[in-house]
Amino acid sequence: MGLQNAYFKKLRERAKTSRVYVNYQLEGLEIARLLGDEEHKSLYIKLAKEGDARELRRIAGEVAEMNNVENKGAYFMTLLARRKSRPSSKPQAPNHK
């Protein structure tokens, strides 16, 4: 029984180790690290998967350099929401009647 317990103990320890399988996971983890918000790493991984990971990381880098921001994760999300709510810069088709 001792060998079996040691095996399960090793499995539990391995489960605690983070593994990265695809690029967006790495990007999301890097964003969480930059913002000091590892608690919400799954959110950043999802954002990196669904959006432009490079742009997200650029924004996170800018926020990370700001010394006057107390909650960098929340500020990052605010900036992201503002960018999404901005009207598109695509030219509008002329309105012919």
Secondary structure, 3 states (H helix, E strand, C coil): CHHHHHHHHHHHHHHCCCCCCCHHHHHHHHHHHHHCCHHHHHHHHHHHHHCCHHHHHHHHHHHHHCCCCCCHHHHHHHHHHHHHHCCCCCCCCCCCC
